[in-house]
Amino acid sequence: ISIWEHFASLLIHSLALCLCLIHAFARDVYEVTGYGPVFEEQPVDTIYPEESPEAKITMNCRARANPPATYKWKLDHMEIDLNAEGSHYSLAGGNLVISNPDKTVHVGKYSCLATNTYGTVISREASVQFGYLDLFSSEERSSVYVKEGQGAVLLCAPPPHYPAELSFRWILNEFPTFIIPDKRRFVSQITGNLYISKVDSSDRGNYSCIASSPSISKSVFSNYIPLEPQTERPIRKYPADLRVKFPDTTALVGQNVTLECFALGNPVPEVRWKKIDGHLPSNHEVRMTGTQLHLYNVQFEDGGTYKCEAVNSKGKDYHTARVSVEAFPEWVEHISSTEKDLRSDYTMSCKASGKPKPHIRWLKNGEPVDRNEMRFSSLTFDDSGMYQCIAENRHGVIYANAELRVFACAPTFERNPVKRVLAAKNGRVVIECRPKAAPKPAFSWSKDTELLSNSTRVFIWEDGSLEILNVTRADEGRYTCFAENDRGKANSTGDLLVMDSTKITLAPSNTDVKVGENTSMQCAASHDQSLDITFIWSLDGRVIDLHKDSQHYERTTNGSSNGELLIKNVQLKHAGQYTCTAQTPVDNITASAHLVVRGPPGAPGGVRIIEKTDKSVKLQWSRGADNHSPISKYTIQYKDQFSNDVWKNATTFPVNVEGNAEMTTVVDLIPWTDYEFRVIATNTLGTGDPSNPSPIIKTLEAVPVVAPSDVGGGGGASRELTITWTPVKPKYYYGPNFGYIVAFKPQDEQEWKRVAVADPQARRYVHKASDIPPLTEFQVKVKAFNVQGEGPYSLTAIIYSAQDAPAEAPAVVEARALSMESLQSHLCVCVSQVKYWESGQSEGQAETIGVSSRENHTKLENLRPYTEYIIEVRGYNSAGYGPPSHHFRVLTKKPPPDRAPKIIAKKVKGQSINIAWEQVEPMANESSIEGYRVLYRPEGQTTGTLYNTYKRNIDLPLPPNGNYVVEVRAHTEGGDGATTTVQITGNKVILKLKLL
């Protein structure tokens, strides 16, 4: 009976093992060819243009699966009946095709289900919407009338549309003349409106708004809006007035965000951007001439309150709004496909980050499971299937898919037998036992023929591994692991070999160095000579990469058992605990030592302002690392709104800030100014890095102490007193509502008259009064004021009121023609302006010239010959023009003949030469001949001897050597005529005619 029981036991064990191997083989085949659905393509949100020529919508869905998946679709969580009568739906593979889409039927959220024998997965939901962009209203747009210098807003009023995103452009008069946004013109991409900060005459025209929908590739045009600039002289100036203001904005991490600000005003305002609670992000860009702040790749730290400020010389305006940063769901931990033993415990876990925090829900084979966590206390075959974890917040949804397979098998070591193991003498060794088995088997061990049990030195772990402590040579041998569950049993044998243990023979020692020095750490070890040894160095637990950090670390090559580490050009970051690990394939041993690095101090921290006045702040900070050398002093630096981003050393009280201080007072600051501060520590080894800047603060307001300079003035129009000065620089405003008090009085009076000028950039004040006597001496002075009070007056200046304009017209006592193209006029008073024009022309075509106050005559040049001119004279002084004189008429003379005399003879008579020419006969419209002028000059010079003669020949001395030139021309009352030129060389005469 005993033999048969033993045989039966072996048979059952063999059958179980065979079944397990068959199952394992089947699993191998399954892993290659059989698995549940895995999505390769899922539907996406679709916008179908209502005017699309393609009368269908395709929603894609494709899953990898074996056997191949079958597909179903849901609309708003209800399964679509693809075979319903009149259905617009059909399947193409896994894709859903909607033919002749109908807005009233087919709008909604679609999801795809893929199924095979291993389970079902459901795709992410994708919406179908119908996109449209209606035409603009056909109503005529009213004309917009704006005075030049004022701002204008042209409303786009886009038509109904879906989706919400549109882009906008404007055309002027005709397509494609687009408005190019610049510092003066801006097109909002939120409202579509066109803003013009300062209208001028060039803006006249007809404007049309173009709205474009990128989703449906359609654009529409509005009716034209006429803009009519109205002339205004002089053009008035207007303070900055923000009309485009970005709203509170929610941005998603990783997205780009654009904030818009635009202001009307004259002069055209400048737009500046700030972040109230910190610096503008490094990933920002100011675009469109300052009107847009673009934030790239937004992160949580970019959230906060942003400010845009529009400034011109007449005033400023500002706007603030908050940018909140939230995040799309993102997996921190998610499920993955796995196989688990029958009756084992298992937990599927999903964790997701996001803002707001995502909600987690579960699906099994496409159906909801009401659990926060998939926890299994004893797995069954029914727990196998396709699982989906879904994380969702208001910004989106993410899916994680996994297949869970539950299996059972008798133990087998086919894939993972017990291995040969090496152990170090006196050390610890673990021999692993990892059979494939389900449910989990029971384990036992034997050494050679001896069955092992737990003791103080030998332990059998729950997972089957065998642990032996304080290993000796006697522990060498053959070790067998036995595994058994309710489906069968199996065993596997491996050898244990014991080697000599590794020991540190030279350990590193504690070291103290200064920054920049070199040092070394010793390390040597003994080991089993049949094994290789390596040395590994780590700093504060981080392994040192000798290749990557070769600039500072180097291993010395002094025998295989030596692991000395050389540290070059030591820096503060190299301080810490160095650990040497001597390692063989069997064991390892470590030894450690500390390296102290002395150097300049670290950066102080926590810099903040705890008190402030108008000219000082009390600063507090926390000590940074002294880096093993006491801090000797601190330096305080500041940066203000006027320092062009340059840090300057601050004045403190006391002057020297000792190394044990954590507080000081900064003095000599400017009132009502933005400041930020930083602190730098110094010790005997150098100066450290600066702290992070303090928050920006503004010192308190104070009464101005700087007066305007260069006070002067005078002149101007009649009955005016003009007072001028150089404005105070903005850094000396000392408070808001800054302006000027202008005081003035006649020299012989006691009481000063005061006038307030509210513009801080003002340079002049003109006092107009009918009782101001002309050319009267005044005393004037100017001082500054702000909300806190008035500052000191400037030095007193002496100026004079304007003189009255001349009351009488000057009299012209003489006007005569000098030549064909000039007149001489004599006046009886000093004048400033002479106006003249041809008698046949209108006075609007007149020319004018100015005359110095020291002259009582002038010459009019470049006139037309033989033409009557009308002359008018006005007196002028700083008060303006006086009345005009009576008109005086004068006739210019006829022009001289335009023909040169013709040379007819040239004879040498001893030491002279006679030159003769023909008579020049004038035309009827030319002046009569009064004689001839002969210029005798050396060649190359412009001056010589001028002869006047009534004859038609002349005797000239013959030059002994060199070249001379003779010029002959007729002379008339209208001027000199054209010239004939003769060249003379010694005793030879060369004729050369030249008409000028």
Residue, then its C-alpha position, 0 to 999 in steps of 0.5 A: i500500500s505504501i508503494w502505491e501511495h508513493f507512486a500516486s503522490l508522484l503521479i499527481h505531482s507530475l500531472a500538476l507540474c505538467l499542467c502548470l507548464i502547459h499553462a505557462f506555455a499558454r501564457d507565453v503564447y498569450e503574451v505574444t498574441g493575446y491581450g485586451p484592447v489598447f487604444e491607438e487612436q481616439p476621437v477628438d473634439t470636432i467643429y463642423p462648419e455649417e457651410s461645409p461642402e463635405a456632408k459628413i463627420t468622421m470620429n476616429c477610433r482604433a484599438r490594438a487587440n488580440p483577438p481583434a476588437t469590436y466597436k460601439w459608440k455612445l452619444d451623451h452616455m447612450e449607446i447609438d443604434l447603428n441599425a436604426e431606420g433612417s440612421h445617419y450613423s455608420l461604422a468604418g472599421g472602428n470609426l464613426v461616420i455621421s452622414n448629412p450632419d444635423k445640428t438638432v440631432h448630432v451635437g453632443k459628446y461621443s465616446c467609443l467602446a472597444t471590446n474583445t474576449y479580455g474586456t472592454v475599454i472606453s475612449r475619452e469623450a469628444s464633442v461635436q459642435f457646429g461652427y458658424l460665423d454670421l454676416f455683419s449687420s447690414e445697417e449703415r454705420s454712422s460717421v465718427y467725428v473726432k477733433e484732431g488730437q483726441g482719441a477715437v474708438l471704432l466698434c467692431a461689434p462682431p456678428p453671432h458665431y461659434p466657437a468664441e475665438l475670433s481674430f480681428r483686422w481692420i481695412l482702410n478704404e479698400f482691401p487689402t489696405f490693412i491698418i498696421p497696429d503701432k504705438r498710435r493705433f491698436v486692434s483688440q483681439i478680444t473685442g475687435n475694436l480699433y483704438i486710435s490714441k491721437v487722431d490726425s488728418s491722415d486718419r480720415g477715411n472709411y474703416s471696415c472690421i474683418a472678423s475671422s474664425p480660424s476653426i471654420s476658415k471663414s472671414v466676414f467684413s463689416n459695413y464701412i465706418p467713416l472717420e472724420p477728423q475735425t480740424e482744431r488749432p491749436i491742437r489740444k493735449y490730453p492726459a493718458d486714458l486707458r480704454v483697453k484693460f485686461p480682465d482677471t485672467t485664468a491661465l493654465v500651466g504651460q500655456n501662453v497668455t496675452l494681456e492687453c492695455f491701450a490708452l488714448g491721449n495726446p501726446v501718444p501715451e507710453v504703456r509700461w508693465k509691472k508685476i505688483d507682487g514681484h518681478l515680471p517673469s523671465n519668460h515674458e515679452v512686451r509686444m505691439t509697441g508696449t500694448q501687449l504683455h505676452l507670457y510664455n509657458v506660464q508656471f504657478e509662480d507667474g500668478g499674481t497681480y499685474k499692472c499696466e500704466a499709461v503715461n504722457s506729459k499731461g498725466k497717467d492712468y493705470h489698471t491692475a488685474r489678477v492672473s491666476v494659474e491653474a493646471f490640467p490634470e496630470w498623472v502622479e501615479h497611474i495603473s499599468s497592466t499586470e498579472k496577479d496570483l489567485r487569492s493574492d492581495y492587490t491594490m490599483s492606485c491612481k493619483a493625479s495633480g492639477k488645479p483644482k484638484p482632480h476627481i478620480r473615478w474608475l471603470k471596469n470593462g467600460e462600466p462605472v465602479d463606485r470606488n475611490e481605490m481598487r483594493f482586492s483582498s483575495l483575487t478571483f478569476d472574475d477580477s480579471g478584465m480591463y480597468q480604467c482610471i479617470a482624473e478630471n477637473r474643469h480644465g480637462v480629463i485624462y485616462a489611464n488603462a490597464e489589464l488585470r489578469v488573475f492566474a493559478c499554477a503549481p510551482t515551477f523553477e523552469r524560468n528561475p532556478v536557485k543560483r550559485v551564490l558567493a558570500a563573504k566570510n563573517g558577512r551576510v548572504v541571501i539565497e533567493c527562491r523565486p518559483k512561478a506559482a499561484p496561489k503563493p506556495a509554502f517554502s522549506w530549505s535543506k543544506d546537502t541532506e540536512l533540513l534547515s529551520n529558523s535559528t539565530r543565524v539562519f532565516i527563511w523569509e516569507d517570500g522563500s529566500l534563505e538568509i544566513l548571518n555571520v557566514t563561515r567556511a562551514d556554510e559552504g555546500r548545496y542548498t535546495c529550496f522546496a515550494e508547494n501549493d494546492r496545485g503541486k510542488a517543486n524544488s531547485t538546488g544551488d551552491l554557496l561558496v565562501m570568500d575572504s571579506t573585504k577590509i579597509t586598511l587606510a581610512p580617510s581622515n577629517t580635513d580643513v582647507k580654504v577655497g581654491e586649495n587642493t587636498s586629498m582623501q586616503c582610502a585603501a583595502s584588503h580583499d579576496q585576491s580571486l575577486d576584483i575590487t572597485f572604489i566608489w566615492s560619495l559626497d553626502g550620500r551622492v555618488i561622485d561622477l569622476h568623469k563629469d566632475s573631472q575639473h575638481y575630482e581625480r582618482t590617483t593610480n597607485g595599485s588596485s587596492n588604493g582608492e585615494l581621491l584628489i580634490k582640486n581647486v576646492q569650492l564651498k560646494h565640495a564641503g561635506q562628508y566623503t565616504c569611500t566604498a571598497q566593493t567586490p562582487v561579494d561584499n563592500i565596506t565603507a569609511s567616511a571623513h568630513l571635509v571643512v571648506r573655509g571661504p567667503p560668507g554665503a548670501p544673507g536671507g530674509v531681507r525685509i523693511i520693518e520701518k520707513t520714513d521719508k528719507s530712511v528705512k530700517l532693514q532687517w535680515s538673517r545671517g547666511a552661512d559664515n563658511h567657517s570664517p566669522i563675518s566681519k561686516y555687511t554692505i547694504q546696496y539699493k536700487d531705485q526707480f531712477s537708477n537704470d537697474v544698477w545697484k549702488n552702495a547705501t549710506t547707513f547709520p551707523v556707517n559701518v555695519e558690524g558682522n554680528a548685526e542683523m539690522t541697520t538703518v539706511v539713510d539719505l534716501i529720496p522721499w516718495t521713491d521706490y526702493e529695493f535693498r540687498v545685503i552682502a556679507t564679508n569676512t577675511l576670505g572675501t565677499g559673498d554673494p548678495s541676498n535676494p532683493s527685499p520687496i519693493i517699498k516706497t519711502l514716505e512723502a515730504v515737502p519739496v526741497v528743490a526749486p526750479s532753475d533758470v527762471g526767466g522770461g519776458g517778451g511775448a504778445s502785447r499785454e502779456l508777462t511770460i515767465t519760464w523755468t527749467p522743470v524739477k526732475p521727477k526724482y525730486y517731486y517728493g510726493p503726488n500732486f506735484g506742481y509749481i507756484v509762480a510769483f511775480k510783481p512789478q519792480d516798484e510794488q511790494e505785494w506778490k501775485r501767486v499762481a499755481v501750475a498743476d503740470p509737473q512738466a510745465r516750463r512756462y506760464v503766461h500771465k495775460a491782463s489788460d492793465i500790464p504796461p508794456l516793457t515794464e520791469f517785473q520780479v519773478k520767482v518759482k517754487a515747487f509744491n506737492v500734497q505735503g506742502e510748498g518748497p523754497y523759492s528759486l532765485t528772483a529774476i528780473i524780466y520785462s513785460a511785452q512791448d506794444a506792437p507798432a502803432e504806425a506804418p513805416a513810410v517808404v521814402e525811396a525805391r529805385a531799380l538798381s538793375m534788371e533784377s534788384l530794387q533799393s528801398h529806403l524807409c523812414v523807420c526801422v522795420s522787420q518785414v518787406k513784402y513785394w509782388e508783381s502787379g499782375q499777381s495777387e497779394g497771396q503770391a507775395e514774397t517777404i524778407g526781414v530787415s534788421s532793426r539797425e537798418n532803414h533800407t534793403k535790397l530786393e534780389n532776383l526780380r523779373p526784368y522790366t516788370e512792375y512790382i508792388i512793395e508793402v512795409r510793416g513794422y514789427n516787435s515782440a508784441g507783433y506786427g504793426p499796420p502796413s504802409h501804403h503800397f509803392r510801385v516801381l518798374t525794374k529795368k530792361p535786361p542787357p543784350d544776351r549777345a557777346p561782342k564779336i572780336i574783329a581784330k587783334k594787332v601787336k604794336g611793340q609792347s602793346i596789343n590792340i583788340a577791336w570788336e563789333q558794335v552790339e545792337p540791343m533788341a527792343n526789350e533790351s537796355s541801350i548800350e552805355g559802353y564796354r567793360v574790359l577785364y585784363r587778368p592773369e590766367g587762373q585768377t579772378t581779379g585783374t585790371l578793369y577798363n571802361t571805354y566808349k570805343r570799340n577797341i582798346d590798347l593793352p600792355l603785352p605781357p613779357n611772359g605767362n598767359y593772360v586773359v582779356e574779357v570784353r562785355a557790353h554795359t547797360e543800365g540793366g547790367d552787363g551783357a555776355t562776355t567774349t574771352v581772348q587768351i594772350t601768351g607772350n607775343k602770340v595771340i590766341l582767340k578763345l570765345k566764351l559766352l557767359 
